[in-house]
Amino acid sequence: MRLDKYLKVSRLIKRRTLAKEVSDQGRILINGKEAKASSTVKVGDELTIRLGQRLVTARIDQIQDTTRKEAAAEMYTIIKDERIGESQF
């Protein structure tokens, strides 16, 4: 499944257009490698997403084409969710 679609279906990012923008800006890594919106994800992959002041690392547990809001959180496991500060120069 495409990265941008997975992010939307799993509700890690609410809208697919936003998921595409974030990934094309180089703010998403799959298994430590920079990913584009069209990158393919599979079960077991580790996503690192930088959104604003947060750095979220999640492992993909399931891939589904559609899911209910209540079941979306079962598609991944949050490994790390940390706040990152702005560097002060």
Order of alpha helices (4+ residues) and beta strands (2+ residues): alpha-alpha-beta-beta-beta-beta-beta
